[in-house]
Every structure is written in structure tokens, then in C-alpha cells.
Amino acid sequence: MKIVSVVGARPEFIQAAPVSRALRQEHHEVLVHTGQHYDDRMSRIFFEDLDLPQPDYNLGVGSGPHGRQTGEMMARLEEVLFREQPDLVIVRGDTNSTLAGALAAAKLHIPLAHIEAGERSFNKRMPEEINRLVADRLADLHFCITRRAVQHLAREGITEGVFFVGDVMLDAVRIYLPRALERAPALLEQLDLSPGGYLLVTVHRAGNTDSPHRLAGVLSALNAIPEPILFPVHPRTRQALSRYGLQAADHVRLIEPVGYLDMLALEAHARMILTDSGGVQREAYFLGIPCLTLREETELMETVEVGWNLLVGTDPRRIVEAWRSFRPRGPRPPLFGDGHAAERIAAVLRQSPPRFGQHYRWPDQIRLRTFEDRELSLIPSPGWGSG
């Protein structure tokens, strides 16, 4: 089977790595990079860290307003799909690349699979939520990372072609964490950090970076927290800080974005993570690191309900109070599967080749076993975080 896989941003590169490994054992995969993330620090370094094959096509779309960027992606993807004539298009997550890939495939009547289907924040002001909703409505195959995502789809009337496979980002952590931990001592020494002795912060979502009030609230909280803080700054966020004239205190270290392996190492050794990223929330959960989410809602309410994640928004008083008081409670059940989602995706495609508009049911031989109600564990490491 010929499969076109569409990627364009950091979380998609991470998700693509284990899936490409599994697919290329028996399928012909054509990897298309839209160029949504084009900065070497947000793109090339991830391909190197994850041993991803070089893209067969780089569309070079770059940044821009949502409509212009998505439209340009669709036009260039359409040319690729006409040329390649694939049997299936795979999109993942909730970026503009996801939306463009879904629309291009559907317009050309090519079967579409959406990895990370069914995630919902229920906030349609988020562009990511719109992208998810459209991709799920158009997809023929829906690969869900949690059982709740399956329920979300069912409530929307999508019950066929829905597979709970687990999270391929957990696959990536399982595969790459040992390598990340090997480089952690040198990285921490270079940054003058000690294991468990700093907070790690990421902020990149438009809802925060496009609002001077919200971004100022986050920075005010960070400036008020008397603890070393490491803040790898997304290019969009750095531009916003400059535009709004916001300054970080001396203990808040703004550094350039880091690659996947360095980010895993920094996450694993942080005392706490503060983020507005869905991917980083999940990685914090996998690694057992307390997480404060700088949003009023999350697609990952399961992590909140089991006590390892807390929604704090951008009000500085709420953030500082949560920093003082938040302590995870209870175990970390395997909400996101067991780290073998890519193998399950490959098994579905092996046993149930896709056709546009076809209804799918589980083949008996690939039905998921039930994940035991046990605590999530990956690879123990001395000094590995605080979880």
C-alpha cells in the first residue's frame, strides 16, 4: 500500500517517528513536510533526533495567517497527491497541516486516517479545535489515544472506523527516553541546572501569545516564583515578548528552542512543568512530572482528573498559588496505552485496507487487549524527575 504521511510541526514529527518505523516494514510511505515549522530549531533537529527519514517532499509553506497558510498547503498537497496517487493519506494531531491534509485528501476521494482523533477542548476559539473537528468529520479511520476520545467521537455520531490504539507520543518516549537520559548530565551541567531543581516552561499557543494580557500574566507569575526557571522560547513567543515589551527576571532563563531529545531530558529532570502545549502535558504525565497547564481547558482532562495536571490559566495569582500547593496524588494509570500504538495502527491497515467512505469494524485478530489498571511506568532512572 502507498501511504502519504503529512507532517508540519513539532508534535507531528514526534508522532511520525514510531509510525514510520511500523509502516515501512510492509508499506511504501511517502513523507510530506508542509513546512509549517521551517526554523531548523523547530524542524530539522527533530528529524535528526528521531532518525526520521528525510521528507520526500518539502512544500516550504512557512508561516502566515491561518487561511493563507492552510490554503497554500492544500494547493501544494493536491499536486503531490495527484502525482503519487496514494491508497491512503495519514494526518495527525490538530495543526493547520492536519487540516490541509484532511481537506486535500477528502476533495480527491482518497481514504484518510487521523491519528490522535477524538481529542476535544470544547473551545472553538482555539484554531486547533476547529482543525480536529474537521479532520475527524472527514476521516475514514480514526486512531484514538484514549478511551475518552472514542466516547467524544461516538457522541458526535462517529462510531465506525474508530480504533483505540494508544498514543504514539508514548511510543516515542518509550523508544527515545534512554538516549535522552544518557545526554542529560552534560546538558544539565551546560545549563547549570540540577535534577529536580528547576521549573520548565513552554508557551506557544496563539491564545496566549496573541494576547498581551495573558502573556503578561504568565511572565508576571514566572518573575514572582523564586525558583530557577528554564524557558525554551518558541519563535512566535519571542516575537510576542518583544512586541509587548515584556521582560523576564534574572532567574527566568530564556533559551532558544531545543530538540526532542534535549526536551525529553529537561522534562524528565524538572521539578514541575508549566505549559500550554498538549504534547508537553502528555510527556509530563508519561514521565511522572507535575504539570500546570496555562490554559482554562485541555483536551487531556483525564490527566487532570487523576491528579497529575492542573488547569491554572494565565492569572499570575492562580499560577503562583498552584506552584506553592500543587502536589500530584495517586498513581498514573495507563490512560494512553502501553507504548505500542504504532504497531496497532499498522495492524489495522494490514487487516483492513482502507477504501474511501467505507465503514470499518475491528477485525477479531487485532482487537486490543485491555490495558491493566496499573500504574504507568517506563524506564526507571536515578534522579528521574520527582514522580
C-alpha positions, 0 to 999 in steps of 0.5 A: 500500500502507498501511504502519504504521511503529512507532517508540519510541526513539532508534535507531528514529527514526534508522532511520525517517528514510531509510525514510520518505523511500523509502516515501512516494514510492509508499506511504501510511505511517502513523507510530506513536510508542509513546512509549517515549522521551517526554523531548523530549531523547530524542524530539522533537529527533530528529524535528526533526533528521531532518525526520521527519514528525510521528507520526500517532499518539502512544500516550504509553506512557512508561516502566515495567517491561518487561511493563507497558510492552510490554503497554500498547503492544500494547493501544494498537497493536491499536486503531490497527491495527484502525482503519487496517487496514494491508497491512503493519506495519514494526518495527525494531531490538530495543526493547520497541516492536519487540516490541509491534509484532511481537506486535500485528501477528502476533495480527491476521494482518497481514504484518510486516517487521523491519528490522535482523533477524538481529542476535544477542548470544547473551545472553538476559539482555539484554531486547533479545535476547529482543525480536529473537528474537521479532520475527524468529520472527514476521516475514514479511520480514526486512531484514538489515544484514549478511551475518552476520545472514542466516547467524544467521537461516538457522541458526535455520531462517529462510531465506525472506523474508530480504533483505540490504539494508544498514543504514539507520543508514548511510543516515542518516549518509550523508544527515545527516553534512554538516549535522552537520559544518557545526554542529560548530565552534560546538558544539565551541567551546560545549563547549570541546572540540577535534577529536580531543581528547576521549573520548565516552561513552554508557551506557544499557543496563539491564545496566549501569545496573541494576547498581551494580557495573558502573556503578561500574566504568565511572565508576571507569575514566572518573575514572582516564583523564586525558583530557577526557571528554564524557558525554551522560547518558541519563535512566535513567543519571542516575537510576542515578548518583544512586541509587548515589551515584556521582560523576564527576571534574572532567574527566568532563563530564556533559551532558544528552542531545543530538540526532542531529545534535549526536551525529553531530558529537561522534562524528565529532570524538572521539578514541575512543568508549566505549559500550554502545549498538549504534547508537553502535558502528555510527556509530563504525565508519561514521565511522572512530572507535575504539570500546570497547564496555562490554559482554562481547558485541555483536551487531556482532562483525564490527566487532570482528573487523576491528579497529575495536571492542573488547569491554572490559566494565565492569572499570575495569582492562580499560577503562583498559588498552584506552584506553592500547593500543587502536589500530584496524588495517586498513581498514573494509570495507563490512560494512553496505552502501553507504548505500542500504538504504532504497531496497532495502527499498522495492524489495522491497515494490514487487516483492513485496507482502507477504501474511501467512505467505507465503514470499518469494524475491528477485525477479531485478530487485532482487537486490543487487549485491555490495558491493566489498571496499573500504574504507568511506568517506563524506564526507571532512572536515578534522579528521574524527575520527582514522580 
